[in-house]
Structure formats: structure tokens, C-alpha cells
Amino acid sequence: MSDGDATIEIADDAPAAQTITRSPFARASQSQRRSSRKGLASSRVSERVRGNSRKALMVNDVKHQTKSETRKLERFEQMQLEYFSTRDADVEQTPTPEMHYTVYRNDGGAGTTTTTKNNADSMNLLSKIGKETRKENTIRWLHFNGMNEMMMNYVCDALKLGASAVGGEMDTTKCVFHRHKDAAVRHFDSHVYVSMQLIDREECDGDIPLVSDEQVSFIYHPEKAIVISVCEDVDEESDFTALTRLLVEGESRCNVDGAHPGILLAMMADKFVDDAYPVAEELGDYLEVLSQAMVARESISFSQPVDKVRMQLWRMRRFAIRVRRLCEAYEEDALGVFDDESFKEYVGKVSKQADGLESVCEMYIGRCLSILQRVEVYQEQRTNETLFLLTIVTTLMVPVEFLTGMWGMNFVNMPDLETSWGYFMFLALIPFLMGTSYILLKVNGYLDDSPLDWSCGLGGLFKSKEGKKD
């Protein structure tokens, strides 16, 4: 081999065909192309962000922006860049994926599981799995906590997963690391790729429960009766761990006599939806607390936590919609990969559960909207009361302002200005005219159910304020 080539040895006992030889010049050209694509994508995102920012902040004239508008625009652009970079970014790769290999039986028997935590052991085990032949009533499940491109390529080579997709150009490795916006089902020559999202309960933001979603990829090989699942995060105790215990102990629906291998896919979706219900109920309980607090003491400060809860519910509703679409894709099954009545019946139940989760989220989103409407009504009421109070005070001051303007005119012959009691007469007229104006407004019903609806002058105002405090 020449000095210009680089060889990567996969494992000591791996077959010779698994030795990968690459040229550093080819690798450099690939990185250059990748960086150029990344730069082009970031420039497109930046242009889109700037346009959206100006439209949202109503800043159309770029040349005549104020400093405040410029700061708002920069902050808004930064927020959008973070959002688009997260949404459009590929699945993050893990240097050392953790692999769990579970073999279970669909005739009621128990199974076994093997765990590897380094790349060498995982590759050796994959080589052995690739050489094994399919056994009757035996289904194999490979689960990866985290994944990297080198390991995924080795999985495809060891298990002979066809690279070409039916009606598409994206291969299996790209599908695994591509961030899918919706539930995806892609048919390949030898297998089926399925992508869905998993809702995960995160730490609280203050008292508000937060949720996050991560992508989970599934690969189903019908001929070899093998299912491969790839999860983004490395979590020692997860839904996959609990499901593995059920499969090994022979107590799951997948262990029923004659169960289709695809039942495992439906069972995972069912587990994800079941785990989302408690999170939705927790968000609903928090809304109940906010509603009671709103009844006890109305305030505009409730709008921000309600908006945060609504964002979490939107995310969960989107998860439910994606699960339902995935179930619809399973039921359509254009190529007949999942042609099994029990599988489709199970998928139908999962779809109904997803509909139920969506209904729960919509109910709580409606509750959020009702609380926000109450906050808005309270804010409008406060504004109207303030404006009404200012209007009444202005009306009461009109006679006084009239006298002030009249006696402030510079005429020579104004007899009241030369008397010794003129000033005291003006001071006496102020409460008299204001009281008369108030009585007229009260008699005509303009002060009914208003902050100034008191019966004995200013003393009533103080009493009404004390009553509100109590």
C-alpha cells in the first residue's frame, strides 16, 4: 500500500472484506464539499432569518433603523438562528455507542440479551450476527444508545442492508442521521426504515414541567427477522431497557405464539404514547393550580407561565400527530412488509391512543387559552377603570378650570379681584362645584359599578379601597 492511502482496521477477527481503504485526498474533498454545503445552508438560513425578523418586528426601512430597532432585530435574529440551527441540524453522533443485542422467541419462550460498551466489542458482535442464519420462532433486536457514522456503516455492511432506497436517493445511514420533520417510512431493497419521535420529561423551569423530543430510528429486515433501533441519547434506564426485560422474561406481546416481528415496532410506539400521558396530566395539574391562583388573585403575571405550558402541550400534540401518521403508514403498507392482522390490529389501537393524547393536549391548550383570555379581560378591565377614573376626575375639575380661566384673564374691571374675600370665595367654590358635579353624575347613573361609586365623598373612596384589600 502506498503512503498516500490510509487503512482502518475494524476488528482483529473481522473478515478481510471489512478493511476500509480511503484516500486522504478524497476525504479532504469530501470535507470541502461538506463545508461548502454547510456554508450555503447557513447563508440561506441567515437570509430567511433576516427577512422574518424584519417582518415580525415591522422594520422595513433598513437604512433608517433606530438603535432600539437594531437591538431588537439582532436579538430576534439570534433567537431564530438558534431555532433553525437546532431544527435543521443532523442527529448528533456519539463517539462510543452502547449496543444491546436481544434475542427473544415468539412462542412464549424466554430470551437472552448481550450488552457491549465499546466499538471493538460491538463490531465483533455485529460480525457474528451477520453470519448467523435465521432461526424459527426467534427474533433479534439490536438497540443502540447513540450512534456514529462509522458504526452505522459497519451495521449496514455486517447485516447486508441494501443501500438503495425505493423511490429515493437517501441511504440508510443518511436516514438515521437526518433530522426528520415528520414520521418517516422508507422502503429499501432489503429492509424498511422507520423514524419517529420520543417525548422525554426534562427538568422543570421553576415549577413548569418541560418536555423534549428526540429522534428514534428503526430498521426492520423481514428476511432475517431482525429489528434495529437507534436512539439519540445514552440513557441507562429508559423505555428500551424496560422493554428488553419484558422480552427476555417472555412476558410481552411480542412473545405470543406466532407474533409478527413488526409487533416490536408497534409495541415501542405504544410505550412512547403511554409514557406521554402522565406528562400531559402533569401539565394539566399545573394549569389547575394556575386557575385557582387566578381566581384568588387576578394578575397579568400569569400569562408567561401559561404560555410556557402551552408550548409544551403543542410539542406533545405534535408528537401525537406524528405517531398517528406513522400508524397510518403502517396500515397502508403499500409493499406488504407488515402483512399481519395482529400487527395491524395493534397499530390501530396505538393510533387511537395517539388520538386520545392529542385530544387531551387540545383540551389543556384550550384551558391555556381560557386563562389567557381571563388575563386579557382583567388587563382590559384595569385599563378601562383607569381611563374611567381619569375621565371622571377631569369632568369634576371642569368647573374649577373654568373659574380659573375666567379669573385669570387680564381685564382691568374685575371687581372680585380687588376684594379681600375673593381668594377665599374661590377656595370655597372648588369643593362646592366638584361636589355638585359628582352628585349630578351619581344621580344620572354615570358612576354605577365604578371605582368612584361611593356614597359619602372621599371617605367612601378609602372604604372601597380597604374593602378591595380585604
Buried (B, 14 or more C-beta within 10 A) or exposed (E): EEEEEEEEEBBEEBEEEBEBEEEEEEEEEEEEEEEEEEEEEBEEBBEEBBEBBBEEBEBEEEEEBEEEBEEBBEEBBEEBBEEBEEEEEEBEBBEBBBBBBBBBBBEEEEBEBEBBEEBEBBBBBBBEBBEEEEEEBBBBBBBBBBBBEBBBBBBBBBBEBBBEBEEEEBBBBBBBBBBBEEBBBBBBEBBBBBBBBBBBBEEEEEEBBBBEBBBBBBBBBBEBBBBBBBBBEBBEEBBBBEBBEBBBEBEBBBBBEEBBBBBBBBBBBBBBBEBBBEBBEBBBEBBEEBBEBBEEEBEEEBBEBBEBBBEBBEBBBBBBBBBBBBBEBBEEBEEEBBEBEBBBEBBBEBBEBBBBBBEBBEEBBEBBEBBBEBBEEBBEEEEEEEEBEEEBEEBBBEBBEEBEEEBEEEEEEEEEEEEEEEEEEBEEBBEEBBEEBBEEBBEEEBBEEBBBEBEEEEEEBEEBEEEEEE
